[in-house]
Amino acid sequence: MLTEPAASCTTEMLTSQPGGGRPTPVLEEAIVRDEEMLRRGVKIRTLYQHTARYNQPTVAYVGRVAQLGAEVRPSATGSHD
């Protein structure tokens, strides 16, 4: 579903990833698409739930795209103490 919009994206992609870490097959597909966009100069900014920090495949994906300039950050924990 994201392949065609990603291929035609020229400026910026903003995403919010629900849930914790993403499954490895999803990340394998995403890394190819996202690295290609970053190499074309598309700015990628992504918001993950804070629990994604504990999912190693997601952490590895974030490391790769961040090296190419993607901006990734965790959302608030949901605690309002």
Residue, then its C-alpha position, 0 to 999 in steps of 0.5 A: m500500500l505504501t510502495e506507490p506513494a513512497a516512490s512518488c514522494t519528493t519532499e517529506m514523509l511523516t509517519s506515526q507507528p502504532g504499537g511497539g516494535r514492528p515485525t521483521p518482515v515489515l522492517e525488511e520491506a520498509i528499509v528498502r523503501d525508506e533508504e531509497m527515499l532518503r537517498r533521493g533527498v526525501k525528509i523522513r520523520t517518524l514517531y514510535q511508541h516508547t516501547a519500540r525501544y525494546n524491540q531489537p529489529t526496530v532499533a536496528y532499522v532506526g539506526r540504519v535510517a537515522q544514519l541517512g538522515a531520518e528523524v525518529r523519536p519516541s512518543a510520550t509514555g502516556s504517564h501524566d504524573 
